[in-house]
Structure formats: structure tokens, C-alpha cells
Amino acid sequence: MESGHPPAREQETLLQQITNFPSIFWVANWMEVVERFAYYGLRSLVPIYMVLAYEHGGPQFDHIQKGIIFGWWALVQSFLPVMSGGFADRYGFKLSIGIATAVKIAGYLLMGYAIEIGAALNGGDLATMKGAAGGEYTFPLFFTGAMLLAAGTAIFKPGLQGLIAITIPKRKASVGWAIFYQMVNVGAFVGPLIGGYLRVLDWKDVFLMCTAGIALNFIPLFFFKEPSKEGGELENKGPLEILKESFMGLGNIRVLGFTLGFAGFWFMAYSLWDFLPNFIDDWVDSRGLAAWLQSWVPGDVPVVNNGMLAAEWMVNFNAFLIMFLAFAIGWVTGKMRSLMAIVVGIFVASLSIWMLGQSMDGWWCLLAIGVFSFGEMSASPTKMRYLASIAPPGKEGLYMGYVNMTVGIGWSILNFAGGHLYENNADKVNLAKRHLQEVLDMPTSAVSGLQKTDVMPTLAEKLGTTIDGAREFLWDTYAPHQMWTYFAAVGIFSMILMLLYDHWAKKNPLPNED
């Protein structure tokens, strides 16, 4: 006899939904926290490290080389899961996580010691020759380490996310994925927080911290049993058949349409993570922000460049907000259709990216990062919820692999194109060199002979101003901030594509499509 009341499960409060997940869900989330701690402990700092001057112990790559590294990093990390996701479904999530952890350890160590290894191969004296001592070897060694880290992450993601997908009851999908995304950002917040302190002491400490951190993920593998999965199409297939199945899935109109439409969001998101640290380091005056933080934070906050707040601490405001608000925003977006929540998120993110180019003030930059975070919380966790809702039984890991493919398209295009854009139109030192040579008629040989750290002082002297004054002069003269308007335009285009995809999806719905 019907009571006229909705089923009990529909009356669950937010707190009940959070506390009623199975234990393996929380173990998986803990492993994600550890992995993200290590990954973002380096990832948020490495854009600055890659272009760090020789005399400060960095490899001093240019932004084009940096773009090449990140572009290939994007392709490996984002497209390999299309294959590794199917293997995780077939051979087990625990095995995938274990292999990924070992590969990532190798990547962290090789990146951290590329200069020293390169110097040794080149016959350099490690005691006195840092940076340039590696010569021709440093870039390929660092590149190889980055690819190992990318490959390890690519193997880890679908294994871990597939484990999450099969443990979340469908009625709790929105809150479950929001909790997962919140756990991602707990690790993503703490890693850069500690890394920011360590890099002021010694950059090598950052790489060693990440190596030790990710090694902790071997421990939980001994304490939970591989969960049983609903029998699916990949259950009895061999490696070549799984590989074929993975690539055939790319032809699915839903997978392809969603992937292409959502790629523009990741173009913007990675501009925040790959280019904003350099932009802050070059252009943003964050001394007021650093002074305010110093009055609240116990101990010293990490400052660089005569009192500027370390860029990774500013970008880390993104993870800070998500860490505390993701599940609440997930509860709100759970009341919306997935695709509409994504469209709203892309619009908010586009607005924030445009804001980044409107001022050199550190507080304004922090506000823009905060606005982006709300867009990200609406769009990014929802992508996993949406793809999980259209994944056939037994293909949860494979479809979580497809999640990463849309990341790879936007991320790789950003870096292959953006590296040239930043190198030629936004790098402070390069713009200073251009002005010294083309406007102030300083001989080309003299400009080329300057150490990287001497360029801005030389320009300031020639202009009869301070280094701050020279920076503001370059900002007004060469408009390096214009790049953010271009990046925001990509986001608006992505939003339009997602609206078109949503229109098609509503006309061609699947039974479980959210």
C-alpha cells in the first residue's frame, strides 16, 4: 500500500549522503589526496622552475621549451588513459594504482636531478656548475622525467576514478563526485603550501617531498580487496581487444561531442596553472597581499623578488576554495542537469580568465582566481558525473579515461600555441630585451650577453626609474595582459559548443543520462 510519501532514500539529508558511503570509497579518496599532494606539490611550482635562471639553480628553459614539455605532458597524461582505463577495468584497479605509483616515483626523481645528471654526463663539476652545466643533456632528461610523471598519472587516474565510480550509488552521484573533487583539492592545496616553503630553501627538496609523498600510496593497496565489478564487455577480452575497444569508443557521438565541446574549458583551466604562475612572477605586485598574510599566518610566508608572495601560494587560493566548498557546490549543481551546470561553470570561468588581464594588483588577481574556482566547481566534477551516467556497465574505468581526453585536447593546444605567445608577447625579460635593443639602441651583442637576472635592472637604469617602474612601463607599452582576453574568448567558444551539444543530447536522450 502506497503511503503517498517519497521513498526514504530520497529524503536523505546532505549529511546522511556524506556519511553513508562504503569504506572503500574513503580509502580511494585518501589515495587521491596523497597522489594530488605529490602531483600539485610540484605541478604548481614547475612552471616557474622550468624558466628559472641558471644563476638561481634552474634549467632556464624558454617558454617555447616549457610549452613543448607541457604540450607533450598533456598528450601523454590525457590520451594514455583512453587505453589504461580499459586495462584497469580488465586487470584490476589495484594493479593499475601500484604500477602508476612506481612510474611516478621515477619521474619525480629524474626531473629533480636532470641538471645534476646532465652535468655529470657533460663532465661538469657538480660542486660549482649548476644549471648550464648539463648543457645539451638537461632538456631531454627533464623532458623524459616529465613524460614518466605524465604516464604514471595517466595510469593512476582511470584506475582510481574507476574505483570511485563503482562504489558510488547512482542516487548519490552528484555528492559523491563533489566529495571526490574536494579530496582532490585537499591534496592540491597542501602540496603547494609546503612546496612553497621548501623551494625558498632548496628546489631539490620539492622533488624529494613529492617522491616521498607518492610512495605512501603503496600502503593502502595491502588493506583493501579488489571490488567486484558488474560483468561488462571487457571482462574476458585480451590486451589487443581492449586496446581496440578503447579506440572504437572514441567514435561514440556522445563521447566525441562532449570531448570537443568541453576542451575549451581545460584550455582556460591550464592557462591558470601553466601560465599564471609565470605571469604573477613577471607582472603582479603582491607585496600588499604578502604583508596581510604575514599578519595572519604563523611563521614566515614564502616571499620572492623583494617581498612578492610566491606565485604558487596565490594560485593555491583555487584549491583552498574548492577544498572547503566543493561538496556544497556539488549539492547545488546536483539539482541541475549535468550539461547545464557545465555551461554555467564555463561562463564563470571565462569571465575570471578575462579579469586576470585587467590589473597588476595582487588582490585583483586573487579575486579572479576565486571567481574561476566557482566556475571550476560547477563544471569539472560534473563532467565525471555526466560521463559516469552514460558509461555502459563494466566500462567505468574506460569512460573515466575519456574524461582525461577532453583535458588533453585543451591543455596541449594551450601549451603548443601559448608557449610561443608568452615567449614573444608576455615574458617580462624578453620584452625588456626588445626595448633595450629596438628602442634604446643597445647593441644586440650586449643585450644577449646579459644574465637573465640583470636584464630588468639594466632597463630600469636606462629608463631612469626603479625596477617596479620599468615593469609598469613594459605593461603599458607592450600590453602583455592581452593574452588573457584571447584565452577567455576560447572559453566562450567552448560554452557555445556545449550549448549545441546539450541541445542535441536533449533530443537524443539515453536511459540513465543525467
Stockholm file with secondary structure:
# STOCKHOLM 1.0

chainA/1-514         MESGHPPAREQETLLQQITNFPSIFWVANWMEVVERFAYYGLRSLVPIYMVLAYEHGGPQFDHIQKGIIFGWWALVQSFLPVMSGGFADRYGFKLSIGIATAVKIAGYLLMGYAIEIGAALNGGDLATMKGAAGGEYTFPLFFTGAMLLAAGTAIFKPGLQGLIAITIPKRKASVGWAIFYQMVNVGAFVGPLIGGYLRVLDWKDVFLMCTAGIALNFIPLFFFKEPSKEGGELENKGPLEILKESFMGLGNIRVLGFTLGFAGFWFMAYSLWDFLPNFIDDWVDSRGLAAWLQSWVPGDVPVVNNGMLAAEWMVNFNAFLIMFLAFAIGWVTGKMRSLMAIVVGIFVASLSIWMLGQSMDGWWCLLAIGVFSFGEMSASPTKMRYLASIAPPGKEGLYMGYVNMTVGIGWSILNFAGGHLYENNADKVNLAKRHLQEVLDMPTSAVSGLQKTDVMPTLAEKLGTTIDGAREFLWDTYAPHQMWTYFAAVGIFSMILMLLYDHWAKKNPLPNED
#=GR chainA/1-514 SS CCCSSCCGGGGCCHHHHHHTSCHHHHHHHHHHHHHHHHHHHHHTTHHHHHTCCGGGTSCCCCHHHHHHHHHHHHHHHHHHHHHHHHHHHHHCHHHHHHHHHHHHHHHHHHHHTHHHHHHHHTTCCTTTCCSGGGGGGHHHHHHHHHHHHHHHHHHHHHHHHHHHHHHSCGGGHHHHHHHHHHHHHHHHHHHHHHHHHHHHHCHHHHHHHHHHHHHGGGTGGGSSCCCCCCCCTTTTCCHHHHHHHHHHGGGCHHHHHHHHHHHHHHHHHHHHHHTHHHHHHHHCBCHHHHHHHHTTSSSCCCEETTTEECHHHHHTHHHHHHHHHHHHHHHHHTTSCHHHHHHHHHHHHHHHHHHTTSCCBHHHHHHHHHHHHHHHHHHHHHHHHHHHHHCCTTCHHHHHHHHHHHHHHHHHHHHHHHHHHHHHHTCHHHHHHHIIIIISCCCHHHHHTSCGGGHHHHHHHHHTSCHHHHHHHHHHHHCTTHHHHHHHHHHHHHHHHHHHHHHHHHHSCCTTCC
#=GC SS_cons         CCCSSCCGGGGCCHHHHHHTSCHHHHHHHHHHHHHHHHHHHHHTTHHHHHTCCGGGTSCCCCHHHHHHHHHHHHHHHHHHHHHHHHHHHHHCHHHHHHHHHHHHHHHHHHHHTHHHHHHHHTTCCTTTCCSGGGGGGHHHHHHHHHHHHHHHHHHHHHHHHHHHHHHSCGGGHHHHHHHHHHHHHHHHHHHHHHHHHHHHHCHHHHHHHHHHHHHGGGTGGGSSCCCCCCCCTTTTCCHHHHHHHHHHGGGCHHHHHHHHHHHHHHHHHHHHHHTHHHHHHHHCBCHHHHHHHHTTSSSCCCEETTTEECHHHHHTHHHHHHHHHHHHHHHHHTTSCHHHHHHHHHHHHHHHHHHTTSCCBHHHHHHHHHHHHHHHHHHHHHHHHHHHHHCCTTCHHHHHHHHHHHHHHHHHHHHHHHHHHHHHHTCHHHHHHHIIIIISCCCHHHHHTSCGGGHHHHHHHHHTSCHHHHHHHHHHHHCTTHHHHHHHHHHHHHHHHHHHHHHHHHHSCCTTCC
//
